[in-house]
């Protein structure tokens, strides 16, 4: 067996485990060898110290240890990295809790149970807040896996801990020979301390300020037309509702009818199951007498007991189809390509625009004219958030006013994505979604707001019978563009001449629906823009120039592209960035693979298992190298800790890891800066700078032979992000993460509700009925609340400007009764009693000086009177969106002592670190305002 024998203890280790052993062992003989290796020649295979056993190396391989581990020679020009320490001192001064990595040792699991059985007797656990059994099982397995086997430490990592140590790898500039003293950072003097040391912090200060709004110069832009008696959408709905004068629950006879119907269509089972439920007989022949009596006298017939107006799913569907006001209906038309016919199920796109524009829930927040937002009245720094703050809307309003003033721009946002609707048989759907840029992005991001409309199901055929690949691709592209041409054709006239649109408050406007954004993944971007695979879909010229360029290059374009005649639209400028597919499933996916190739999969996986638990940080106990079919959410979770786990790992071959660390930091910075809900000119500069830093240092991956080039389309599109944000507003205006969620509600659920034969006919009918029920539910809520009048609020601001967080505690404590002694031991709070006495004294004597407060705590506070305390395990910080009323948990602090699960397995405790604000004086140095807790 290949290995090295330690001269101090005589045990055999692998090549990579020997250095870890001598750096972490507590055996004095082994430690002496480590000390000698620092001051002179260390233990080698040819030297025998007099006071130690001879070392024996049984390796049969030739070459250096680096060559055996990595299969290549050490670079002669590589930068040497000291494996024994960093700028903070040698690693041997730190007590690493690492087991020896000898080959003769098996996996060793170590647990520490803090509380003894007798200390738990005085605890009364609140059963209402007890941990779920599934979570308990996961926590126990996590505790076992965290202490499980670890891979051997590679040669170039000998003497280093897998816990991160701080090094100056993040600086964008060279290290200063004379850094400022620590005292300067803690000084209150303005001469010694500069508060604006972080440009990002300085740029983000404007987020909490109310923006200065510059309206469009023409006051008639987006104004309503003359309408003597406007009626709101709810009033018009009431007039068209069948039976509204006879019942408050019309067209249903009672509230029970309506609630059963709503449950059946939104939450209930299939139509067959509903019919079986409603037809439960009163007496069943052949059943036992006792059960027959129960059915007859207690249950009876369910329809009679509930006094329902319908007795089957078919009768219920007929009520919905005939009596509820209509929604945009699906039509079928055929597309013939190369002798094969394809069915396209689509709605009239103008009817979908009218339905979204008239939604009463959107009326108070709709935007009808463009604006320019500035950070202050000086108008030096622009602000971008919703679509009306971007340059696209402003420029289109200028074009419309040149023809006829008073028009309202209706930005059309399209999204399409082919998705599987089954897990096994490979059935797929190709939905096309539509929403309006007039609707605030806060509402569009909420799935239950129904801000998206399903316009069509496009053909999904791959035309595999066409053997020539180029011909097959052209046929698929012609099917797509021919189908889209039929769907988008009504916009050609309505976009240029306008169409009457009534908003939810009843006001009439002349709307011009214009294609503004088409969001999709890269293959569909190529399909939409008719570009070549590998090129950028954001073509530098316009549509007409594109067709002419195809003619000059003797390239035959698509037979009839759908965007050729769309007014005031440039399809290449409509292609938008995509956080999900471009950043998470594109750039971050590549970056993760590059990091694994640079530092080895075993080392990265080991560090992933040692991550401490924290809010919004998922611990991958199996590592990240073995993950397959990784989702965008998983890449999101990986990107949160990827930089932190590689910060102190040296590269093999002696390469300095500074450039690689800067690359990772730059892309992570870009990822999170791009997702800001608000941007200013200053933050956009930071976004561009982060991309420049990546390009400046990316050659490290070429030097490591990980990447031969960086000609990646998704990486290239990052160059367009700043321009797109200035043009179309923030990226969450048109992110495909929103439409990914719609696949469940509008495609997969509909397919499951069908009988899987001629499914699209059933899916579209199912969707129409569901939309009718949802619209009627909103109407009844308006009716029951007293028919309130819709008030438009033109000066609303998105919740992104409101960064206030509210502290939220559980209604009941996790442990209701806990003595001070037990609380002190279980939570490792040595000074709990004295701190509690000081806190009580501070409440009683708020004006006392610190010295007087200490005396009061000792003399005037009898802490023995406190017989017990209650214990809470979590503190949450939440933020309420005032537009959607959604409460989101922004952060949390966990305080959980170690405990045992139902199977007796110990589960380690969790004590999060927090910065506690103790001063609220702006004159105090920001670092002094907080204490570590």
NORZIRA-V104664 format. One record per residue. SS is DSSP state (h for helix, s for strand, l for the rest). PSI is psi in whole degrees, -180 to 180 (999 if undefined). Layout:
# NORZIRA-V104664
ss;psi
SS;PSI
SS;PSI
This chain:
# NORZIRA-V104664
ss;psi
l;135
l;130
l;173
s;132
s;128
l;134
l;-13
l;-42
l;-13
l;6
l;152
s;133
s;160
l;168
h;-41
h;-14
h;-15
h;-47
h;-36
h;-36
h;-50
h;-20
h;-17
h;-7
l;155
l;6
l;126
h;-36
h;-43
h;-39
h;-34
h;-39
h;-40
h;-40
h;-40
h;-35
h;-22
h;-33
h;-10
l;-166
l;129
l;-176
l;117
l;180
l;-9
l;-1
l;141
l;102
l;150
l;-33
l;21
l;162
l;151
l;143
l;142
l;131
s;119
l;19
l;136
l;-3
l;153
l;163
l;175
l;169
h;-37
h;-40
h;-37
h;-34
h;-37
h;-5
l;21
l;163
l;155
l;134
l;135
l;-29
l;9
l;150
l;130
l;135
l;126
l;116
l;-1
l;-11
s;-176
s;-162
l;-14
l;5
s;175
s;150
h;-18
h;-18
h;-11
l;136
l;94
l;128
l;75
l;136
l;152
l;145
l;44
s;151
l;-19
l;6
l;136
l;179
l;133
l;130
l;129
l;132
l;155
l;116
l;119
l;-45
l;132
l;168
h;-40
h;-23
h;-12
h;-5
l;-30
l;10
l;131
s;107
s;133
l;113
h;-23
h;-27
h;17
l;148
l;138
l;149
h;-36
h;-43
h;-36
h;-43
h;-42
h;-40
h;-39
h;-44
h;-36
h;-38
h;-38
h;-45
h;-32
h;-29
l;15
l;-171
l;141
l;148
l;158
l;148
l;126
l;164
h;-45
h;-4
h;9
l;135
l;4
l;148
l;155
l;0
l;137
l;135
l;145
l;133
l;158
l;62
l;-10
l;-14
l;140
l;-14
l;168
l;152
l;136
l;134
l;-27
l;77
l;157
l;149
l;153
h;-28
h;-32
h;-34
h;-24
h;0
l;148
l;-2
l;134
l;-24
l;-31
l;-18
l;127
l;114
l;-30
l;53
l;-16
l;113
h;-30
h;-43
h;-40
h;-41
h;-32
h;-10
h;-31
h;-11
h;-32
h;-1
l;145
l;124
l;154
s;121
s;127
s;110
s;167
l;141
l;-35
l;113
l;-16
l;-9
l;123
l;7
l;151
l;157
l;169
l;121
l;104
l;-40
l;79
l;139
l;134
l;165
h;-37
h;-37
h;-42
h;-37
h;-41
h;-37
h;-35
h;-3
l;130
l;128
l;18
l;-25
l;-16
l;-22
l;140
l;-16
l;18
l;146
l;15
l;153
l;-31
l;172
h;-34
h;-42
h;-48
h;-43
h;-38
h;-42
h;-44
h;-40
h;-41
h;-35
h;-24
h;-33
h;-10
l;-174
l;-167
l;169
h;-40
h;-43
h;-38
h;-43
h;-43
h;-38
h;-43
h;-14
l;29
l;125
l;160
l;-41
l;135
l;118
l;135
l;-8
l;166
l;150
h;-40
h;-45
h;-36
h;-40
h;-38
h;-45
h;-36
h;-43
h;-24
h;-52
h;-51
l;-155
l;126
h;-38
h;-42
h;-39
h;-40
h;-7
l;50
l;151
l;-13
l;151
l;4
l;168
h;-34
h;-42
h;-38
h;-44
h;-36
h;-37
h;-43
h;-44
h;-38
h;-30
h;-21
l;141
l;146
l;152
l;169
l;127
l;151
l;142
s;159
s;133
s;159
s;143
s;124
s;121
s;121
l;45
l;1
s;135
s;139
s;137
s;136
s;121
s;115
s;161
l;164
l;119
h;-29
h;-35
h;-36
h;-40
h;-43
h;-41
h;-43
h;-40
h;-30
l;4
l;122
h;-33
h;-23
h;-19
h;-41
l;-20
l;3
l;146
l;134
l;-7
l;150
l;159
s;158
s;126
s;136
s;157
l;-26
l;-177
l;-12
l;-17
l;45
l;-27
l;119
s;155
s;141
s;132
l;-87
l;172
h;-28
h;-8
h;-3
l;173
h;-23
h;-50
h;-41
h;-45
h;-37
h;-33
h;-36
h;-43
h;-42
h;-40
h;-23
h;-25
h;-52
l;127
l;161
l;4
l;160
s;121
s;131
s;95
s;122
s;125
s;117
s;150
s;135
s;149
s;123
s;129
s;148
s;139
l;-3
l;163
l;-21
l;-48
l;-6
l;17
l;136
s;158
s;155
s;75
s;150
s;120
s;154
s;140
s;173
s;139
l;-13
l;-24
l;132
l;147
h;-26
h;-37
h;-36
h;-28
l;-12
l;113
h;-37
h;-9
h;-14
l;45
l;-6
l;144
s;136
s;115
s;-41
s;159
s;112
l;158
l;144
l;8
l;138
l;-4
l;49
l;-14
l;-14
l;115
l;-34
l;124
h;-44
h;-41
h;-38
h;-45
h;-42
h;-36
h;-43
h;-42
h;-38
h;-37
h;-46
h;-50
h;-33
h;-41
h;-45
h;-32
h;-43
h;-38
h;-40
h;-9
l;-38
h;-22
h;-19
h;-44
h;-45
h;-32
h;-35
h;-42
h;-22
l;166
s;149
s;130
s;131
s;125
l;176
l;-23
l;3
l;-2
l;140
s;136
s;158
s;104
s;145
s;96
s;117
s;136
s;119
s;-40
s;137
s;110
s;131
l;177
l;170
h;-45
h;-36
h;-29
h;-43
h;-39
h;-43
h;-45
h;-5
l;37
l;173
l;144
l;129
l;-15
l;171
l;136
l;-14
l;84
l;144
l;-21
l;-175
l;-179
h;-42
h;-42
h;-33
h;-46
h;-41
h;-39
h;-36
h;-39
h;-43
h;-34
l;6
l;36
l;126
l;115
l;-178
l;148
l;-47
l;93
l;145
l;-21
l;8
l;-41
l;14
l;127
l;146
l;29
l;138
l;108
h;-30
h;-29
h;-16
h;-22
s;121
l;159
l;160
l;112
h;-42
h;-57
h;-34
h;-43
h;-60
h;-52
h;-1
h;-82
h;-48
h;-30
h;-45
h;-44
h;-41
h;-44
h;-37
h;-41
h;-41
h;-39
h;-31
h;-40
h;1
l;140
h;-39
h;-42
h;-43
h;-42
h;-40
h;-40
h;-31
h;-38
h;-21
l;6
l;135
l;147
l;144
s;163
l;133
l;14
s;116
l;133
l;116
l;94
l;-17
l;3
l;180
l;-8
l;-28
l;1
l;140
l;151
l;54
l;133
l;169
h;-35
h;-39
h;-39
h;-34
h;-44
h;-36
h;-39
h;-18
l;-25
l;1
h;-43
h;-39
h;-30
h;-10
l;6
l;-27
l;18
l;121
l;153
l;150
h;158
h;5
h;5
l;143
l;138
l;7
h;-46
h;-39
h;-41
h;-41
h;-34
h;-47
h;-45
h;-41
h;-43
h;-36
h;-41
h;-45
h;-41
h;-48
h;-31
h;-37
h;-23
l;10
l;138
l;-17
l;145
s;150
s;176
h;-34
h;-42
h;-29
h;-32
h;-40
h;-38
h;-45
h;-36
h;-38
h;-38
h;-37
h;-39
h;-36
h;-49
h;-28
h;-30
h;2
l;-17
h;-12
h;-33
h;-28
h;-41
h;-33
l;2
l;34
l;-39
l;131
l;-25
l;177
l;35
l;71
l;123
h;-41
h;-34
h;-37
h;-37
h;-16
h;-24
h;-19
h;-4
h;-46
h;-44
h;-42
h;-38
h;-42
h;-27
h;-43
h;-1
l;-172
l;158
h;-26
h;3
h;-26
l;44
l;138
h;-9
h;-31
h;-44
h;-23
h;-38
h;-30
h;-23
h;-34
h;-48
h;-36
h;-4
h;-59
h;-45
h;-38
h;-38
h;-40
h;-29
h;-13
l;175
l;15
l;12
l;127
l;54
h;-31
h;-34
h;-40
h;-37
h;-45
h;-38
h;-42
h;-40
h;-40
h;-43
h;-39
h;-41
h;-38
h;-42
h;-42
h;-42
h;-40
h;-32
h;-42
h;-37
h;-44
h;-36
h;-41
h;-40
h;-44
h;-24
l;7
l;21
l;58
l;149
l;140
l;127
l;120
l;132
l;92
l;-17
l;23
l;155
l;143
l;156
h;-10
h;-25
h;-17
l;99
l;14
l;134
l;141
s;135
s;132
s;129
l;159
l;153
l;-35
l;143
l;156
l;-37
s;117
s;-42
s;119
s;122
l;158
h;-39
h;-45
h;-39
h;-38
h;-40
h;-45
h;-34
l;4
l;37
l;92
l;-36
l;33
h;-46
h;-48
h;-37
h;-39
h;-40
h;-41
h;-38
h;-43
h;-41
h;-36
h;-35
h;-38
h;-34
l;75
l;-22
l;6
l;149
l;164
h;-42
h;-43
h;-34
h;-40
h;-43
h;-41
h;-41
h;-32
h;-32
h;-37
l;-7
l;117
l;95
h;-17
h;-19
h;-17
l;99
l;-34
l;167
s;166
s;150
s;128
l;136
l;-10
s;141
s;130
s;145
s;115
s;158
s;131
s;124
l;114
l;-15
l;-46
l;-10
l;31
l;131
s;120
s;137
s;112
s;-40
s;167
s;155
s;126
s;136
s;97
s;110
l;161
l;149
s;177
s;145
l;-172
l;-21
l;7
l;10
l;132
s;140
s;122
l;154
l;171
s;120
s;100
l;151
l;136
l;152
s;118
s;124
s;120
l;-17
l;145
l;39
l;121
l;-17
l;-14
l;143
l;131
h;-32
h;-22
h;-8
l;-18
s;149
s;148
s;129
l;999
